[in-house]
Amino acid sequence: MRLEKKIIAMADDMRPELVRRRRDIHAHPEPGWTEFRTASLVADALTQAGYLVQTGEDAIKKSAMMGVPDATTLQAAQKRALEQGANPIWVEKMAGGLTGIIATMVFSEHGPTVALRFDMDSNDVSEVQNEQHRPYREGFSSLNANAMHACGHDGHTTVGLAIAQIFSQLKPELQGTVKLIFQPAEEGVRGARAMVENGDVDDVDYMLGAHFGLKMKQTGGIACNVKGFLATSKYDVHFTGVPAHAGAAPETGKNALLAAACAALNLHAIARHSEGVSRINVGTLCAGSGRNIIGDKALMKIETRGGTSAINQYMETEAQRIIKAAAQMYDVAVETEKVGGAAGANNTPALAKYIHQQAEKIGIFNNILDDCDFGASEDCSYFMEQVQAHGGQAAYILIGADLAAGHHDSHFDFDEAAMGYSVKILACTAAGLLLGDNK
């Protein structure tokens, strides 16, 4: 218990710094693949703490990136980041949106490799500007148009840097290796796959992830065994036909609008899977160019979900079949672009049990919940699935936090005391794993 007490005391001493850093990040939100300032801040802090820091193509497999903004958007984001104080050396290395960071510290040659993942990106939300909203009232609301930390990732990043500092100071007392993963583009489940396919967690024995709130809406609570991550795939589907005068020469046109409409109706007719949850949704459909013109173009945005990766793959395969058939029926071209995705996942029971034991041991939580059905998607599941496939253990926990509004809401804010709870349980759990306390 001596080490846990030391970690708790260190975390308590860091509270003013946690609040300051969180509020700075909150005021400078950056959506997925544009986290140049945030990632620069993270890389500077980790380097100063003695970590080996990898970013750019050392951390991200470029060909596996999904839903990357266009070059103009990326360049504008880099320019803004530099104007807001980003380190130009890091920004240059991250050009093209390669904003992921892997920070490694080796404590000894013997011992496990423990990884912790923290997401950095913001939402495409305009933050409310009124006195009832604490970030506005206290002067740390978003300075960036149509961007807001409305999901708590500013707090997650802050927690990750605090843990990095604690482990750096405790280096002589630890064993094995720790990897701190700062992930871009979690929103839209776009970023994790490119880091997984880069091999970033292939050597990891234990993988930990966490989130504020969601189903744990009161500060002081924790859910240790989060289950039911839905695998998901996000696609943009482009239908391209031939325009024609709808009155004078309709037979010369090829109707992409009707092909998309046909696909939309039939996608929702896919037979559901008997072995678990299976879902599909056509979220948007934009088509045509004028009342008297055969619609020559259509864009449909869809998602599939499944209780497991295999069920989601079934939904994907059926969706692709229907989309191609609809295009063939109307003799139009079709292209599908995968813009996001996440794997299905469940916590490793043994690791979830150890987290529960640690939560009880450190004695700071007033509500310790075991099983918690996630019922949604989060691309930390890619890291979890990869580690588990290689024989390791993985777990995702929910840290209770009082919320001003729901996630992704323009009024969102969370109780900053939750950061201390997160630092303590994640640092104590990871330290215990490094020292083999779970054996």
C-alpha atoms as one frame of an Amber mdcrd trajectory, in Angstrom:
protein
   0.000   0.000   0.000   3.030   2.268   0.395   3.311   2.957  -3.353  -0.425
   3.571  -3.711  -0.345   6.116  -0.884   2.542   7.885  -2.560   0.648   8.028
  -5.889  -2.478   9.368  -4.192  -0.490  12.083  -2.411   1.232  13.072  -5.645
  -2.096  13.263  -7.463  -3.579  15.441  -4.709  -0.630  17.815  -4.949  -1.174
  18.081  -8.704  -4.805  19.200  -8.508  -4.166  22.888  -9.352  -2.011  21.844
 -12.306  -4.667  19.388 -13.512  -7.280  22.142 -13.553  -4.968  24.647 -15.248
  -3.921  22.220 -17.977  -7.436  20.927 -18.599  -8.761  24.453 -18.984  -5.995
  25.414 -21.376  -6.752  22.406 -23.578 -10.492  23.064 -23.287 -10.025  26.600
 -24.576  -8.090  25.336 -27.625 -10.134  22.391 -28.972  -9.020  20.615 -32.135
 -11.137  18.045 -34.028  -9.780  14.713 -35.249  -6.469  14.682 -37.140  -5.977
  18.419 -36.466  -4.778  18.161 -32.841  -1.493  19.918 -33.650  -1.424  22.244
 -30.632  -2.675  19.607 -28.182  -0.264  16.963 -29.434   2.612  19.474 -29.423
   1.855  20.329 -25.778   1.738  16.611 -24.955   4.979  15.837 -26.786   6.820
  18.690 -25.043   5.637  17.591 -21.593   6.511  13.939 -22.203   9.958  14.781
 -23.540  10.668  16.931 -20.491   9.572  14.035 -18.275  12.146  11.731 -19.853
  10.010   9.627 -22.181  10.970   8.395 -25.630   8.398  10.211 -27.773   7.301
   8.963 -31.197   4.921  10.835 -33.454   4.210  11.343 -37.144   4.790   8.205
 -39.203   6.588   6.604 -36.248   3.230   6.409 -34.454   0.638   6.385 -37.246
   0.287   4.158 -40.319  -0.667   6.753 -42.895  -2.452   4.351 -45.238  -4.760
   3.211 -42.404  -6.014   6.691 -41.486  -9.772   7.168 -41.909 -11.826  10.309
 -42.340  -8.858  12.664 -42.733  -9.731  16.319 -43.456  -8.655  17.810 -46.779
  -5.263  19.471 -47.203  -6.673  22.991 -46.899  -8.295  22.183 -43.545  -5.120
  20.548 -42.245  -2.954  23.483 -43.291  -5.324  25.962 -41.655  -5.284  23.881
 -38.452  -1.469  23.813 -38.436  -1.344  27.581 -38.903  -3.811  28.131 -36.064
  -1.900  25.778 -33.783   1.328  27.682 -34.358  -0.448  30.972 -33.665  -1.753
  29.479 -30.413   1.699  28.461 -29.211   2.389  25.010 -30.682   6.005  23.896
 -30.992   6.822  24.162 -34.731   9.223  21.207 -34.577   6.446  18.841 -33.517
   3.898  20.401 -35.885   6.220  19.771 -38.813   6.595  16.112 -37.835   2.797
  15.805 -37.592   2.077  17.327 -41.018  -0.797  15.653 -42.814  -2.677  14.988
 -39.583  -0.231  12.460 -38.132  -0.910  13.702 -34.608  -0.740  10.450 -32.640
   1.875  10.078 -29.901   3.519   7.055 -28.301   5.576   7.780 -25.184   7.692
   4.947 -23.788   9.625   4.649 -20.543  11.599   1.518 -19.664  12.004   0.924
 -15.933  13.768  -2.443 -16.204  14.494  -5.109 -18.808  12.346  -7.568 -16.913
   8.644  -7.043 -16.360   5.501  -6.519 -18.421   4.650  -3.779 -20.871   1.634
  -1.793 -19.710  -0.106   0.650 -22.060  -2.585   3.394 -21.227  -4.555   5.182
 -23.919  -5.853   8.780 -23.832  -7.823  10.503 -26.603  -7.120  14.132 -27.513
  -9.641  15.332 -30.109 -12.647  17.628 -29.726 -16.139  17.599 -31.214 -17.521
  19.626 -34.102 -19.740  21.584 -31.721 -20.091  25.313 -31.072 -19.779  25.890
 -27.322 -22.583  27.817 -25.656 -21.668  31.367 -24.658 -23.619  32.441 -21.591
 -23.048  33.029 -17.896 -24.791  29.808 -16.866 -22.038  27.803 -18.586 -19.018
  27.526 -16.281 -16.300  27.467 -18.978 -17.684  30.724 -20.389 -18.260  32.275
 -16.968 -14.749  31.418 -15.771 -12.995  32.303 -19.021 -11.906  28.991 -20.534
 -14.574  28.282 -23.166 -13.566  27.433 -26.732 -11.598  30.000 -28.691 -11.941
  27.983 -31.909 -15.014  28.186 -34.128 -17.195  25.070 -34.389 -14.940  23.092
 -32.068 -15.543  22.171 -28.443 -14.365  19.609 -25.932 -17.870  18.268 -25.380
 -16.828  14.725 -24.455 -14.149  15.164 -21.801 -11.090  14.390 -23.920  -9.439
  17.539 -22.562  -9.635  15.832 -19.164  -8.420  12.500 -20.534  -5.313  14.132
 -22.033  -4.666  15.974 -18.770  -4.924  12.712 -16.816  -2.450  11.057 -19.175
   0.133  13.784 -18.664  -0.302  13.624 -14.890   0.287   9.865 -14.907   3.356
  10.410 -17.088   4.758  12.811 -14.517   4.034  10.436 -11.616   5.713   7.471
 -13.306   8.727   9.582 -14.224   9.190  10.524 -10.558   8.651   6.911  -9.437
  11.001   5.417 -12.034  13.414   3.809  -9.514  10.501   1.965  -7.857   8.921
   0.456 -10.981   9.680  -2.448 -13.306   8.945  -3.317 -16.911   7.851  -0.773
 -19.510   5.026   1.735 -19.743   3.577   3.043 -23.004   1.373   6.115 -22.953
  -0.740   6.388 -26.100  -2.226   9.767 -26.965  -4.695   9.062 -29.735  -6.154
  11.467 -32.293  -9.557  11.271 -33.963 -11.559   9.165 -31.520 -14.725  11.014
 -32.497 -16.086   9.229 -35.540 -13.956   6.245 -34.409 -11.230   7.126 -36.894
  -7.884   7.190 -35.123  -7.127   3.961 -33.279  -6.892   1.656 -36.282  -4.008
   3.633 -37.792  -2.040   3.266 -34.548  -2.900  -0.412 -34.128  -1.875  -1.195
 -37.706   1.376   0.645 -37.070   2.163  -2.050 -34.484   2.029   0.329 -31.542
   0.556  -2.238 -29.121   1.882  -5.503 -30.539   4.233  -5.892 -27.552   1.723
  -4.845 -24.881   0.804  -7.232 -22.056  -1.824  -5.031 -20.350  -3.949  -2.328
 -21.973  -5.970   0.259 -20.030  -8.443   2.870 -21.238 -10.934   5.125 -19.455
 -13.684   7.686 -19.973 -15.467  10.201 -17.780 -19.215   9.992 -17.303 -21.317
   8.129 -19.860 -23.150   5.631 -17.647 -21.317   6.776 -14.498 -22.794  10.233
 -13.969 -21.728  10.930 -10.381 -18.267  11.881  -9.166 -16.763   9.224  -6.919
 -18.020   6.211  -8.840 -16.234   3.721 -11.061 -17.301   0.901 -13.400 -14.555
  -1.726 -13.523 -15.883  -4.288 -16.008 -17.219  -2.469 -19.050 -18.821  -4.828
 -21.555 -20.671  -4.709 -24.830 -18.584  -2.420 -27.040 -20.346  -2.463 -30.393
 -18.163  -2.942 -33.433 -18.968  -0.319 -36.041 -18.068   0.817 -39.542 -18.771
   4.238 -41.046 -19.009   4.744 -44.812 -19.516   7.585 -47.236 -21.161   6.200
 -50.375 -20.916   8.209 -53.612 -23.294   7.375 -56.489 -22.492   8.959 -59.859
 -24.896   8.883 -62.809 -25.553  10.998 -65.885 -27.637  14.199 -65.831 -30.341
  14.795 -68.418 -33.345  17.018 -69.042 -36.159  15.422 -67.089 -38.792  16.483
 -69.634 -37.042  16.487 -72.987 -34.656  13.521 -72.708 -35.086  11.516 -69.491
 -34.019   8.294 -71.228 -30.472   9.621 -71.681 -29.911  10.106 -67.969 -28.778
   7.673 -65.319 -30.397   8.379 -61.976 -28.004   8.323 -59.038 -30.702   9.778
 -56.762 -33.002   6.796 -57.275 -30.102   4.346 -56.905 -29.263   5.885 -53.528
 -32.909   5.899 -52.452 -33.249   2.244 -53.447 -30.124   1.389 -51.477 -31.295
   3.361 -48.416 -34.600   1.491 -48.218 -33.055  -1.926 -48.722 -30.188  -1.383
 -46.302 -32.747  -1.136 -43.535 -34.206  -4.457 -44.714 -31.036  -6.439 -43.939
 -31.954  -9.453 -41.812 -30.724  -8.996 -38.253 -28.178 -11.450 -36.854 -29.307
 -14.185 -34.484 -26.124 -14.212 -32.404 -26.171 -10.649 -31.124 -26.940  -6.986
 -31.648 -26.870  -5.872 -35.298 -27.742  -2.394 -36.491 -27.591  -0.202 -39.558
 -28.427   3.428 -40.136 -28.564   5.710 -43.149 -27.794   8.995 -41.451 -27.807
  11.388 -44.387 -28.741  11.264 -48.064 -28.048  14.248 -50.310 -28.817  13.883
 -54.011 -29.694  15.653 -57.236 -29.087  19.151 -58.519 -32.406  20.515 -59.739
 -36.133  19.900 -60.115 -35.981  19.281 -63.870 -32.678  17.393 -63.984 -32.178
  13.641 -63.700 -30.180  13.342 -60.478 -26.623  12.515 -61.458 -25.035  12.471
 -58.016 -25.844  11.294 -54.519 -23.957  11.070 -51.231 -25.174   8.680 -48.575
 -23.578   8.421 -45.111 -24.191   5.144 -43.338 -23.002   3.126 -40.372 -23.211
  -0.515 -39.362 -22.863  -1.891 -35.840 -22.554  -5.326 -34.325 -22.270  -6.874
 -30.896 -19.033  -8.462 -32.122 -16.604  -7.705 -34.915 -17.902 -10.767 -36.772
 -21.522  -9.559 -36.596 -20.502  -6.120 -37.762 -18.623  -7.742 -40.649 -21.846
  -9.524 -41.617 -23.692  -6.199 -41.655 -20.901  -4.596 -43.688 -20.897  -7.401
 -46.250 -24.663  -7.246 -46.673 -24.588  -3.460 -46.927 -21.933  -3.551 -49.631
 -23.932  -6.151 -51.574 -27.072  -4.016 -51.486 -25.245  -0.817 -52.423 -23.603
  -2.468 -55.441 -26.895  -4.060 -56.507 -28.720  -0.727 -56.338 -26.030   0.923
 -58.428 -26.179  -1.867 -60.971 -29.977  -1.674 -61.125 -29.836   2.005 -62.117
 -26.622   1.623 -64.160 -24.665   4.189 -62.172 -21.178   4.136 -60.691 -20.649
   3.823 -56.957 -17.660   4.283 -54.643 -17.577   3.609 -50.918 -15.088   5.250
 -48.591 -14.563   3.915 -45.079 -14.319   6.959 -42.817 -14.437   5.337 -39.375
 -14.630   2.082 -37.505 -14.209   0.289 -34.196 -13.940  -3.303 -33.075 -16.231
  -5.170 -30.736 -14.714  -5.698 -27.315 -15.155  -6.797 -23.732 -12.846  -6.378
 -20.755 -10.594  -9.263 -19.839 -12.310 -10.602 -16.687  -9.086 -11.103 -14.736
  -7.949  -7.537 -15.365 -11.389  -6.116 -14.540 -11.271  -8.041 -11.265  -7.846
  -6.598 -10.473  -9.085  -3.054 -11.160 -11.949  -3.687  -8.725  -9.452  -4.872
  -6.113  -7.344  -1.749  -6.629 -10.405   0.490  -6.387 -11.285  -1.073  -3.050
  -7.681  -0.984  -1.871  -7.116   2.723  -2.396 -10.443   3.537  -0.741 -11.427
   6.705  -2.629 -14.598   5.560  -4.431 -18.094   5.662  -2.956 -19.594   3.471
  -5.683 -17.681   0.573  -7.234 -19.659  -1.096  -9.999 -18.567  -4.312 -11.667
 -20.502  -5.097 -14.854 -21.516  -2.136 -17.003 -22.952  -2.558 -20.495 -21.375
   0.059 -22.757 -23.900  -0.411 -25.582 -22.084   1.944 -27.968 -18.819   2.180
 -29.886 -15.384   3.514 -28.900 -12.275   2.856 -30.907 -10.159   2.046 -27.863
 -11.671  -1.342 -28.692  -9.144  -1.709 -31.537  -6.296  -1.508 -29.016  -8.095
  -3.902 -26.690  -8.823  -6.442 -29.420  -5.229  -6.379 -30.675  -3.704  -6.847
 -27.230  -6.109  -9.666 -26.392  -5.429 -11.360 -29.753  -1.724 -11.437 -28.840
  -2.432 -13.087 -25.490  -2.526  -9.934 -23.367  -5.238  -8.474 -21.170  -7.248
  -5.301 -21.714  -9.796  -3.291 -19.775 -11.747  -0.074 -20.155 -13.214   1.699
 -17.158 -15.732   4.463 -16.628 -14.864   7.167 -14.108 -17.869   8.791 -12.459
 -18.286  12.521 -13.045 -21.050  14.999 -12.373 -22.008  16.460 -15.772 -23.511
  19.821 -16.683 -25.092  18.251 -19.797 -24.855  15.119 -21.889 -21.833  14.237
 -23.988 -21.558  16.102 -27.314 -23.910  18.797 -26.011 -22.893  22.455 -26.396
 -23.480  22.871 -22.615 -21.196  19.948 -21.664 -18.856  20.295 -18.713 -17.635
  17.819 -16.095 -16.631  17.957 -12.447 -12.872  18.492 -12.553 -12.474  16.479
  -9.336 -13.043  13.398 -11.517  -9.572  13.878 -12.973  -8.006  13.135  -9.605
  -9.994   9.921  -9.289  -8.889   8.874 -12.761  -5.212   9.631 -12.168  -5.230
   7.657  -8.928  -6.954   4.499 -10.131  -5.138   4.317 -13.474  -1.718   5.055
 -11.986  -2.185   2.652  -9.067  -3.478  -0.092 -11.353  -0.706   0.346 -13.906
   1.966   0.467 -11.195   0.607  -2.725  -9.663   0.669  -4.455 -13.042   4.243
  -3.315 -13.693   5.303  -4.770 -10.345   3.395  -8.027 -10.832   1.025  -7.314
  -7.956  -1.848  -8.935  -9.891  -0.233 -12.385  -9.961
